[in-house]
Amino acid sequence: MVRRMTYLCLLLLGACTTPPKDAALQGNANGVVISYVGDINATLPLAQQHCARYERVPVLHGTGDNRAIYLCVPRGAAS
């Protein structure tokens, strides 16, 4: 009985957690590394928001291990 209650409590606690979401791990005026879950295209708005602080635009440089690496380049330099 105690084992069942423990299992039920753990199950309920797991249901209460928030789902993982995209998050900027580190960045500066030159670029940003974003951790993502699922669709990599969902990272672009976060990269745009980060690069906009430096009056730059993001360019996807690479991906790996659920991380997207964007370079922040001056407007007009992105090709």
PyMOL commands that set and color helices and strands:
alter all, ss='L'
color gray80, all
select helices_A, chain A and resi 2-16+40-52
alter helices_A, ss='H'
color red, helices_A
select strands_A, chain A and resi 23-28+31-35+56-64+67-74
alter strands_A, ss='S'
color yellow, strands_A
deselect
rebuild
show_as cartoon
